[in-house]
Amino acid sequence: MKQKIAEDTPMLKQYFETKALNPEALLLYRVGDFYETYGEDAVTESKVLGIVLTKRSNGSKGTVEMAGFPHHALDLYLPKLVRAGFKVAVCDQLEDPKFAKKLVKRGITEIVTPGVAFGEQMLNQKEHNFLAGVLFEGEKCGAAFLDASTGTFRVAQGSPEYITTLVSSLGPKEMVVLRGTQREFKEKFPDIYITTMDEWAFVYDAAVEKLLAQLEVKSLKGFAIDSCPLGICCAGAMLVYL
């Protein structure tokens, strides 16, 4: 007799499929009047927010860890998760449950990271909330810093020691680096959220084109950054990420 394979309930199957789209993010999943999280995300959320960890029935699979809070408390709890250094994906109901024929259609409507956050609840009004891009090339290092909430944009290049000092001084909340180098950066900057991008995002010519389009200019000469090609690469990679 063929053994029946245990399966998730339809709703939890939808949750884990949505989670797979952004596996590195904590997924806040709207269920009626609550935002719920399950599995490892629920354990993490419970610890960070100090809320009760419970369980939800998962059909033939038994139970799964669950934590949640009322939807109207999103403005209270989302900033706490982001300030704690987590990337958060908000998954909302995209149709009225009253008119849903089967499972309510849901989708990610917002992604918030430590370096790309808006709103008074998430930001310290007395300091910049920088997103940084950093690229090492031999004995040279480039960097770019962007505060998306104010538009402050800085580009630099120099020795690894100089850029390391600059990063420590400006205190970015998130850093965009070349995929495959995250371990090195995590060891050097353990308190900064690390995001990785493929090599194509750091290509110089493409970065120049993106900056020209974003700044609505025909040349970068007026910004006096000709001596910072690696910094320009970092700036372009951040624009790709954003």
C-alpha positions as CSV (number, residue, x, y, z in Angstrom):
1,M,0.0,0.0,0.0
2,K,1.4,3.4,-1.0
3,Q,2.1,5.6,1.9
4,K,0.3,9.0,1.8
5,I,2.7,12.0,1.8
6,A,2.0,14.6,4.5
7,E,1.2,18.0,3.0
8,D,0.8,21.5,4.3
9,T,-2.7,23.0,4.5
10,P,-3.6,25.2,1.4
11,M,-3.0,28.4,3.4
12,L,0.3,27.3,4.8
13,K,1.4,26.0,1.4
14,Q,0.6,29.5,0.1
15,Y,2.6,31.0,3.0
16,F,5.7,28.9,2.3
17,E,5.6,29.5,-1.4
18,T,5.5,33.3,-0.8
19,K,8.3,32.9,1.8
20,A,10.4,31.2,-0.9
21,L,10.3,34.3,-3.0
22,N,12.2,36.2,-0.3
23,P,13.8,33.5,1.9
24,E,16.1,35.9,3.7
25,A,13.2,38.1,4.9
26,L,10.8,37.7,7.8
27,L,7.4,37.3,6.2
28,L,4.4,39.0,7.8
29,Y,1.4,37.2,6.4
30,R,-2.0,38.9,6.6
31,V,-4.7,36.5,7.9
32,G,-8.0,38.4,8.6
33,D,-7.2,41.0,11.3
34,F,-3.7,39.7,12.0
35,Y,-0.3,39.5,10.6
36,E,1.0,36.0,11.3
37,T,4.4,34.3,10.9
38,Y,5.1,30.6,11.0
39,G,8.0,28.2,11.5
40,E,11.5,29.7,12.1
41,D,10.2,33.2,11.4
42,A,7.6,32.8,14.2
43,V,10.3,31.8,16.6
44,T,12.5,34.8,15.6
45,E,9.6,37.3,15.7
46,S,8.5,36.0,19.1
47,K,12.0,36.7,20.6
48,V,12.5,40.1,18.9
49,L,9.0,41.5,19.7
50,G,8.4,39.7,23.0
51,I,5.1,38.2,21.8
52,V,3.7,34.8,22.5
53,L,4.9,31.8,20.5
54,T,2.1,29.4,19.8
55,K,1.1,26.7,17.3
56,R,-1.2,26.4,14.3
57,S,-2.7,23.2,13.0
58,N,-1.0,22.1,9.7
59,G,-3.2,19.2,8.6
60,S,-1.5,15.9,8.2
61,K,1.8,17.5,9.1
62,G,0.6,18.2,12.7
63,T,1.4,21.7,13.9
64,V,3.7,24.5,13.1
65,E,5.1,27.4,15.3
66,M,3.1,30.6,15.0
67,A,3.3,34.2,16.2
68,G,1.3,37.2,15.2
69,F,-0.1,40.6,16.1
70,P,-3.2,42.7,15.1
71,H,-2.9,44.3,11.7
72,H,-3.4,47.8,13.2
73,A,-0.2,47.3,15.2
74,L,2.0,47.0,12.1
75,D,3.4,50.6,12.6
76,L,4.5,49.6,16.0
77,Y,6.0,46.2,15.3
78,L,7.5,46.6,11.8
79,P,10.0,49.3,12.9
80,K,11.1,47.1,15.8
81,L,11.9,44.3,13.4
82,V,13.8,46.5,11.0
83,R,15.7,48.3,13.8
84,A,16.7,44.9,15.1
85,G,18.5,44.3,11.7
86,F,15.9,42.2,9.8
87,K,14.6,42.5,6.3
88,V,10.8,42.3,6.4
89,A,8.3,41.4,3.6
90,V,4.7,42.4,4.2
91,C,2.2,40.0,2.5
92,D,-1.3,41.4,2.3
93,Q,-4.7,40.1,1.2
94,L,-5.3,41.2,-2.3
95,E,-9.0,40.6,-2.4
96,D,-11.9,40.7,0.0
97,P,-12.2,37.3,1.8
98,K,-16.0,37.6,1.5
99,F,-15.7,37.3,-2.3
100,A,-12.9,34.7,-2.5
101,K,-14.1,31.5,-4.0
102,K,-11.4,29.4,-2.3
103,L,-8.1,30.6,-0.8
104,V,-7.8,34.4,-0.4
105,K,-5.3,35.8,-3.0
106,R,-2.3,37.3,-1.2
107,G,1.0,39.0,-2.3
108,I,4.0,40.9,-1.1
109,T,3.1,44.6,-1.0
110,E,6.1,46.0,0.7
111,I,9.7,45.0,1.5
112,V,11.6,47.0,4.2
113,T,15.3,46.6,5.0
114,P,17.5,48.3,7.6
115,G,19.0,50.5,4.9
116,V,15.8,51.3,3.0
117,A,13.3,52.4,5.5
118,F,10.9,55.3,5.6
119,G,8.6,56.8,8.2
120,E,9.2,58.5,11.6
121,Q,8.7,55.2,13.5
122,M,11.6,53.6,11.7
123,L,14.2,56.4,11.5
124,N,16.2,58.2,14.0
125,Q,15.6,61.8,13.1
126,K,19.0,62.9,14.5
127,E,21.1,60.7,12.2
128,H,21.3,59.5,8.6
129,N,20.0,56.1,7.7
130,F,22.6,55.1,5.1
131,L,22.6,52.2,2.6
132,A,26.2,51.6,1.6
133,G,27.8,49.9,-1.4
134,V,31.3,48.6,-1.0
135,L,33.7,47.0,-3.5
136,F,37.3,45.8,-3.1
137,E,39.7,45.5,-6.0
138,G,43.2,44.6,-4.9
139,E,44.6,47.4,-2.8
140,K,41.8,49.7,-3.9
141,C,38.3,50.0,-2.5
142,G,35.3,52.0,-3.5
143,A,32.2,52.9,-1.6
144,A,28.9,54.8,-2.0
145,F,26.5,55.9,0.7
146,L,22.8,56.8,0.1
147,D,20.2,57.9,2.6
148,A,17.0,57.2,0.7
149,S,14.9,59.2,3.1
150,T,16.8,62.5,2.5
151,G,18.5,61.9,-0.9
152,T,22.0,62.4,0.6
153,F,24.4,60.6,-1.8
154,R,28.2,60.2,-1.3
155,V,30.9,58.4,-3.3
156,A,34.4,57.7,-2.2
157,Q,37.5,55.6,-3.1
158,G,40.8,54.9,-1.4
159,S,42.7,52.2,0.5
160,P,40.7,49.5,2.3
161,E,41.7,51.1,5.6
162,Y,40.3,54.5,4.5
163,I,37.0,52.9,3.4
164,T,36.7,50.8,6.6
165,T,37.1,54.0,8.6
166,L,34.5,55.8,6.5
167,V,32.0,53.0,7.0
168,S,32.6,53.0,10.7
169,S,32.2,56.8,10.8
170,L,29.0,57.0,8.7
171,G,27.4,53.8,10.3
172,P,25.3,52.5,7.4
173,K,22.5,50.2,8.5
174,E,22.8,48.0,5.4
175,M,25.6,47.2,2.9
176,V,25.4,46.0,-0.7
177,V,28.4,43.8,-1.7
178,L,29.5,41.5,-4.4
179,R,27.9,38.0,-4.1
180,G,30.5,35.6,-2.7
181,T,32.2,38.2,-0.4
182,Q,29.5,38.4,2.2
183,R,31.4,36.2,4.8
184,E,34.4,38.6,4.6
185,F,32.2,41.6,5.1
186,K,30.1,40.0,7.9
187,E,33.3,39.3,9.8
188,K,34.5,42.9,9.4
189,F,31.2,44.6,10.0
190,P,29.1,42.2,12.2
191,D,26.5,44.8,13.1
192,I,25.6,45.8,9.5
193,Y,22.9,43.9,7.5
194,I,24.6,42.5,4.3
195,T,22.9,42.3,0.9
196,T,24.6,40.6,-2.0
197,M,24.4,41.5,-5.7
198,D,25.7,39.7,-8.8
199,E,28.8,41.0,-10.5
200,W,26.9,42.6,-13.4
201,A,25.3,45.1,-11.0
202,F,28.8,46.6,-10.3
203,V,29.8,47.1,-14.0
204,Y,31.3,50.6,-14.4
205,D,29.7,51.6,-17.8
206,A,26.2,50.5,-16.7
207,A,26.7,52.3,-13.4
208,V,27.5,55.5,-15.2
209,E,24.3,55.2,-17.3
210,K,22.2,54.5,-14.3
211,L,23.6,57.5,-12.4
212,L,23.1,59.8,-15.4
213,A,19.5,58.7,-15.7
214,Q,18.8,59.0,-12.0
215,L,20.4,62.4,-11.6
216,E,19.0,63.6,-14.9
217,V,22.4,64.9,-16.2
218,K,24.5,64.3,-19.3
219,S,27.8,64.1,-17.5
220,L,29.1,63.2,-14.0
221,K,32.0,65.7,-14.3
222,G,30.2,68.3,-12.2
223,F,30.2,65.9,-9.3
224,A,34.0,65.6,-9.2
225,I,34.0,61.8,-8.9
226,D,36.2,60.9,-11.9
227,S,38.8,59.6,-9.5
228,C,36.3,57.2,-7.9
229,P,35.5,54.5,-10.6
230,L,35.0,51.8,-7.9
231,G,32.8,54.2,-5.9
232,I,30.7,54.8,-9.1
233,C,30.4,51.0,-9.5
234,C,29.0,50.8,-6.0
235,A,26.6,53.7,-6.6
236,G,25.3,51.9,-9.7
237,A,24.9,48.6,-7.8
238,M,22.8,50.4,-5.1
239,L,20.5,51.9,-7.7
240,V,20.0,48.4,-9.2
241,Y,19.2,47.2,-5.7
242,L,16.7,50.0,-5.0
